[in-house]
Amino acid sequence: MTIETDREDIKRLFAPVAPGIKLRIQALREVHEVGITTQASISPVLPFTPDFPKLLEGIVDRIWIDTLNIGDGSMGKHSERLGMHQLFKAYGLSEWYQKDIHLRVEKYFKKTFPQEMIHVSKEEAFPVFEKGT
């Protein structure tokens, strides 16, 4: 499930037609409770509150972190052409549009989740299952 932030104001700015955050959290919770493996796709990373990792704790089995720089298929060039840096800057969010933001977010999520649950970049987006699992 894509959940790029825990802030509704940020969601409305970057993904105005996406389902609300509370609805997505509830969906993750319900699916996880019936035993289905869940992944929170923080993609792209958008500004979030310090409580974001705790919000996902206990309802996800995997965390996948991706950014507008490493995940747009052209190492950030596509995002630049779309004016994403200017959008972040216009709203005073430039610190969230850094080339190393994935490293900082990964480090932050490690305070709540074990390393083996955290995956970064498109190469690690999807779990690899052994045949028969």
N, C-alpha and C positions, 0 to 999 in steps of 0.2 A: 504494500500500500504506500503510495507516495504521500509523504507528510513532511513538507519542506520547512515548516516552521510551526511554532505553537502560538504565534501571534496572529489574531484575526485581522488586525490592521494591515499587517504585511501581506497576508494572504490576499486580501481585497486589492491591494496595490499590484501585486505580481500575478495573481491567478484569480481574478474576480468571479469567474464562472465555476470554479472548482468547488466541490462539496466543502462544507464547513469543517473546521478542525475537530470540533467535538463529535461530529458524526463519524469522521474517520477514526478517531480514537475509540469510539464505541464499537465500530465495526471490527477493528483489530482485537479489542477485548473479547467480543463475542466469538469470533473465529478462533482465537487462541484458547478460550475456555472449553471449546468442544474438541480440542486436541489437534487442530490444524496448525502446521508450522507457519509462523508469520514473520514478515520482514517489513521494517520501516525503511522506506527509501527516502532518505533526506537528499532529495534531488530535484532541483539544485538547492544547495545550501542557501537559505535565506536567513535574515536576522531572526534570532530566537531569544527567549528568556533563559536565565540560568536554570530554571526548573524543567526545561524541555526533556533532558534525559530521564529525569524522574517520572515524567508523564508517560514515558514509554516502558518504564521498568515493569517487568512482570507480564507484559502483553505482547512482547516481540521476542523472537528467537534469533533474529539477525538484524543488524543495523548496516545499511549501505549508505555511504556518503559519496556524493558526487557534486561537482560544482559547474558553474558556467564556464570555467576555464578548462578543466580537464575532461568534461563530459559532453562538450558540444560537437565533438567529431573533428574539430580542427584546432585543438589546443587554445580555445578562446577567441579565435578569429571570427567565427560566426556570431558569437555573443557581442563582440565589439561592433560588428557591422549592424547588428540590431539595436545598438545604442544602449546596451545594458549598463555599461560603466557610467554613462551620463545619467541614466535613471537612478542608479544607486547614489550617485553624487548629488543629484537634485533633491533627494530626500535625506541627505546627511548620513548616508549609509555606506560611504566609500570603504570604511574599514572591513566591511563584509564582502567586498569585491576585490580581494587580494589573491594573487596567484597561489599563495600557500594556505588559503583558508581551510582547505581540506585537512591539512596537517594539524592546524589549531583545533578544528572541530573534532577530529579523531582523538586528540589528546584530551579534550574536554569530556568526550563521551566515555573515555577509559576510566574516568573517576566513578562511573556508575556501572559500566558493563565490562566484562572480561574481554581481552584482546581478541579471542577467537570468535566472538560475536560481531566484531566490527570489521567491515570490509570497505575498501576505498577504490573508486574508479569503476569505469564500465567493465573492465576485465573481471571484477569481483562481484558484479551485480547479481548474478544468478548462481545459486548453489549447484554444485555438481553432485548428483546422486549416483550411487553405485547401482548397477543393474539389479532389479528385484526389490529395491527399497521404495 
